[in-house]
Amino acid sequence: MDDVKIGEILAPVRPGEESRREETVKRRFWRTVKRAARQVPFMEDVVAAYYCALDSSTPTRVRGILIAALFYFILPFDTVPDFLAVFGFTDDVAVLAAALGAVKAHITPAHRLAAKKALENLDR
């Protein structure tokens, strides 16, 4: 996936759209994590990004980037539909990696610890 497309996905949106995306992410995130766990090699980072995006102390710009990337991740029909075996999450991985690279300094040890615990509980 080229940088232009990723830039479009991660670009700021109007406030009402961002709120709608955040609510959709909250509703669908864990279901998608369960489906994608074996296909996304850095799932713990993705879950830490989820906690960072929902943290009110995270800067607004960072929250926006993460919500946009997570929204793309949970959409079943994106550039490469997620239901396609093996290839379904490849475009999502590219978008998530770009977003994580841009904001990694804002993902705190507390976000990472919450992610680790959540994924341990997910397996139960």
Phi and psi in degrees as GROMACS dihedral restraints (atoms count N, CA, C in turn):
[ dihedral_restraints ]
;  ai    aj    ak    al  type     phi  dphi    fc
    3     4     5     6     1   -81.8    20    10
    4     5     6     7     1   162.7    20    10
    6     7     8     9     1   -62.3    20    10
    7     8     9    10     1   -30.7    20    10
    9    10    11    12     1   -64.1    20    10
   10    11    12    13     1   -46.9    20    10
   12    13    14    15     1   -62.6    20    10
   13    14    15    16     1   -44.8    20    10
   15    16    17    18     1   -62.7    20    10
   16    17    18    19     1   -41.1    20    10
   18    19    20    21     1   -59.8    20    10
   19    20    21    22     1   -38.6    20    10
   21    22    23    24     1   -66.0    20    10
   22    23    24    25     1   -41.5    20    10
   24    25    26    27     1   -65.8    20    10
   25    26    27    28     1   -40.6    20    10
   27    28    29    30     1   -89.5    20    10
   28    29    30    31     1    -0.4    20    10
   30    31    32    33     1   -65.0    20    10
   31    32    33    34     1   149.9    20    10
   33    34    35    36     1   -59.8    20    10
   34    35    36    37     1   148.3    20    10
   36    37    38    39     1  -123.7    20    10
   37    38    39    40     1   169.4    20    10
   39    40    41    42     1   -67.2    20    10
   40    41    42    43     1   153.5    20    10
   42    43    44    45     1   -53.9    20    10
   43    44    45    46     1   -41.4    20    10
   45    46    47    48     1   -63.0    20    10
   46    47    48    49     1   -37.9    20    10
   48    49    50    51     1   -68.0    20    10
   49    50    51    52     1   -39.6    20    10
   51    52    53    54     1   -63.4    20    10
   52    53    54    55     1   -40.6    20    10
   54    55    56    57     1   -63.6    20    10
   55    56    57    58     1   -41.8    20    10
   57    58    59    60     1   -63.2    20    10
   58    59    60    61     1   -44.0    20    10
   60    61    62    63     1   -62.4    20    10
   61    62    63    64     1   -42.2    20    10
   63    64    65    66     1   -61.5    20    10
   64    65    66    67     1   -43.9    20    10
   66    67    68    69     1   -63.5    20    10
   67    68    69    70     1   -40.2    20    10
   69    70    71    72     1   -64.9    20    10
   70    71    72    73     1   -41.8    20    10
   72    73    74    75     1   -61.2    20    10
   73    74    75    76     1   -46.2    20    10
   75    76    77    78     1   -58.6    20    10
   76    77    78    79     1   -40.0    20    10
   78    79    80    81     1   -72.1    20    10
   79    80    81    82     1   -37.3    20    10
   81    82    83    84     1  -109.0    20    10
   82    83    84    85     1    -7.4    20    10
   84    85    86    87     1   -57.8    20    10
   85    86    87    88     1   -53.6    20    10
   87    88    89    90     1   -66.6    20    10
   88    89    90    91     1   -33.9    20    10
   90    91    92    93     1   -62.7    20    10
   91    92    93    94     1   -42.7    20    10
   93    94    95    96     1   -68.8    20    10
   94    95    96    97     1   -39.0    20    10
   96    97    98    99     1   -57.6    20    10
   97    98    99   100     1   -45.1    20    10
   99   100   101   102     1   -60.9    20    10
  100   101   102   103     1   -40.6    20    10
  102   103   104   105     1   -71.4    20    10
  103   104   105   106     1   -33.4    20    10
  105   106   107   108     1   -99.5    20    10
  106   107   108   109     1    -4.3    20    10
  108   109   110   111     1   -50.6    20    10
  109   110   111   112     1   -39.9    20    10
  111   112   113   114     1   -84.4    20    10
  112   113   114   115     1   -14.9    20    10
  114   115   116   117     1  -100.5    20    10
  115   116   117   118     1   -14.4    20    10
  117   118   119   120     1  -109.5    20    10
  118   119   120   121     1   109.7    20    10
  120   121   122   123     1   -68.9    20    10
  121   122   123   124     1   -14.0    20    10
  123   124   125   126     1  -122.6    20    10
  124   125   126   127     1    46.8    20    10
  126   127   128   129     1   -61.3    20    10
  127   128   129   130     1   -34.7    20    10
  129   130   131   132     1   -61.4    20    10
  130   131   132   133     1   -37.9    20    10
  132   133   134   135     1   -66.5    20    10
  133   134   135   136     1   -37.8    20    10
  135   136   137   138     1   -63.8    20    10
  136   137   138   139     1   -44.3    20    10
  138   139   140   141     1   -68.2    20    10
  139   140   141   142     1   -37.9    20    10
  141   142   143   144     1   -62.1    20    10
  142   143   144   145     1   -37.9    20    10
  144   145   146   147     1   -63.9    20    10
  145   146   147   148     1   -37.3    20    10
  147   148   149   150     1   -60.0    20    10
  148   149   150   151     1   -47.5    20    10
  150   151   152   153     1   -65.9    20    10
  151   152   153   154     1   -37.7    20    10
  153   154   155   156     1   -63.7    20    10
  154   155   156   157     1   -43.0    20    10
  156   157   158   159     1   -63.5    20    10
  157   158   159   160     1   -31.6    20    10
  159   160   161   162     1   -91.1    20    10
  160   161   162   163     1    -4.9    20    10
  162   163   164   165     1   -79.8    20    10
  163   164   165   166     1   119.9    20    10
  165   166   167   168     1   -64.6    20    10
  166   167   168   169     1   -17.8    20    10
  168   169   170   171     1   -86.1    20    10
  169   170   171   172     1    -6.2    20    10
  171   172   173   174     1   -73.9    20    10
  172   173   174   175     1   134.7    20    10
  174   175   176   177     1   -55.9    20    10
  175   176   177   178     1   145.2    20    10
  177   178   179   180     1   -54.8    20    10
  178   179   180   181     1   -44.3    20    10
  180   181   182   183     1   -60.8    20    10
  181   182   183   184     1   -42.5    20    10
  183   184   185   186     1   -65.8    20    10
  184   185   186   187     1   -45.1    20    10
  186   187   188   189     1   -57.8    20    10
  187   188   189   190     1   -42.6    20    10
  189   190   191   192     1   -61.8    20    10
  190   191   192   193     1   -44.3    20    10
  192   193   194   195     1   -62.0    20    10
  193   194   195   196     1   -46.4    20    10
  195   196   197   198     1   -67.3    20    10
  196   197   198   199     1   -41.8    20    10
  198   199   200   201     1   -62.1    20    10
  199   200   201   202     1   -41.5    20    10
  201   202   203   204     1   -61.4    20    10
  202   203   204   205     1   -45.5    20    10
  204   205   206   207     1   -66.8    20    10
  205   206   207   208     1   -41.9    20    10
  207   208   209   210     1   -68.7    20    10
  208   209   210   211     1   -35.3    20    10
  210   211   212   213     1   -61.8    20    10
  211   212   213   214     1   -45.3    20    10
  213   214   215   216     1   -61.5    20    10
  214   215   216   217     1   -40.5    20    10
  216   217   218   219     1   -60.2    20    10
  217   218   219   220     1   -40.0    20    10
  219   220   221   222     1   -84.6    20    10
  220   221   222   223     1   -13.1    20    10
  222   223   224   225     1   -69.9    20    10
  223   224   225   226     1   126.2    20    10
  225   226   227   228     1   -73.0    20    10
  226   227   228   229     1   -26.5    20    10
  228   229   230   231     1  -118.6    20    10
  229   230   231   232     1    98.0    20    10
  231   232   233   234     1  -127.6    20    10
  232   233   234   235     1  -151.8    20    10
  234   235   236   237     1   -54.8    20    10
  235   236   237   238     1   -45.9    20    10
  237   238   239   240     1  -120.0    20    10
  238   239   240   241     1   110.0    20    10
  240   241   242   243     1   -54.6    20    10
  241   242   243   244     1   134.9    20    10
  243   244   245   246     1   -65.4    20    10
  244   245   246   247     1   -19.8    20    10
  246   247   248   249     1   -78.9    20    10
  247   248   249   250     1    -7.8    20    10
  249   250   251   252     1   -74.0    20    10
  250   251   252   253     1   121.8    20    10
  252   253   254   255     1   -56.8    20    10
  253   254   255   256     1   142.7    20    10
  255   256   257   258     1    67.4    20    10
  256   257   258   259     1   -48.9    20    10
  258   259   260   261     1   -91.8    20    10
  259   260   261   262     1   -11.6    20    10
  261   262   263   264     1   -56.0    20    10
  262   263   264   265     1   -34.4    20    10
  264   265   266   267     1  -107.0    20    10
  265   266   267   268     1    10.3    20    10
  267   268   269   270     1   -65.4    20    10
  268   269   270   271     1   -40.9    20    10
  270   271   272   273     1   -69.6    20    10
  271   272   273   274     1   -36.4    20    10
  273   274   275   276     1   -62.3    20    10
  274   275   276   277     1   -41.4    20    10
  276   277   278   279     1   -60.6    20    10
  277   278   279   280     1   -41.9    20    10
  279   280   281   282     1   -63.2    20    10
  280   281   282   283     1   -44.8    20    10
  282   283   284   285     1   -65.6    20    10
  283   284   285   286     1   -45.8    20    10
  285   286   287   288     1   -62.6    20    10
  286   287   288   289     1   -42.5    20    10
  288   289   290   291     1   -62.8    20    10
  289   290   291   292     1   -41.3    20    10
  291   292   293   294     1   -63.5    20    10
  292   293   294   295     1   -44.9    20    10
  294   295   296   297     1   -64.6    20    10
  295   296   297   298     1   -45.7    20    10
  297   298   299   300     1   -62.6    20    10
  298   299   300   301     1   -39.9    20    10
  300   301   302   303     1   -62.8    20    10
  301   302   303   304     1   -35.6    20    10
  303   304   305   306     1   -73.9    20    10
  304   305   306   307     1   -28.1    20    10
  306   307   308   309     1  -124.4    20    10
  307   308   309   310     1    12.7    20    10
  309   310   311   312     1   -55.5    20    10
  310   311   312   313     1   -28.9    20    10
  312   313   314   315     1   -66.6    20    10
  313   314   315   316     1   -18.7    20    10
  315   316   317   318     1   -93.9    20    10
  316   317   318   319     1    -8.1    20    10
  318   319   320   321     1   -86.5    20    10
  319   320   321   322     1   111.3    20    10
  321   322   323   324     1   -88.4    20    10
  322   323   324   325     1   166.7    20    10
  324   325   326   327     1   -57.1    20    10
  325   326   327   328     1   -33.8    20    10
  327   328   329   330     1   -65.3    20    10
  328   329   330   331     1   -39.6    20    10
  330   331   332   333     1   -64.2    20    10
  331   332   333   334     1   -42.0    20    10
  333   334   335   336     1   -66.7    20    10
  334   335   336   337     1   -39.9    20    10
  336   337   338   339     1   -64.9    20    10
  337   338   339   340     1   -43.6    20    10
  339   340   341   342     1   -60.8    20    10
  340   341   342   343     1   -39.0    20    10
  342   343   344   345     1   -65.1    20    10
  343   344   345   346     1   -45.7    20    10
  345   346   347   348     1   -59.3    20    10
  346   347   348   349     1   -46.5    20    10
  348   349   350   351     1   -64.3    20    10
  349   350   351   352     1   -42.3    20    10
  351   352   353   354     1   -62.9    20    10
  352   353   354   355     1   -42.2    20    10
  354   355   356   357     1   -69.7    20    10
  355   356   357   358     1   -34.6    20    10
  357   358   359   360     1   -62.4    20    10
  358   359   360   361     1   -42.3    20    10
  360   361   362   363     1   -71.6    20    10
  361   362   363   364     1   -27.0    20    10
  363   364   365   366     1   -65.4    20    10
  364   365   366   367     1   -33.1    20    10
  366   367   368   369     1   -74.9    20    10
  367   368   369   370     1   -14.6    20    10
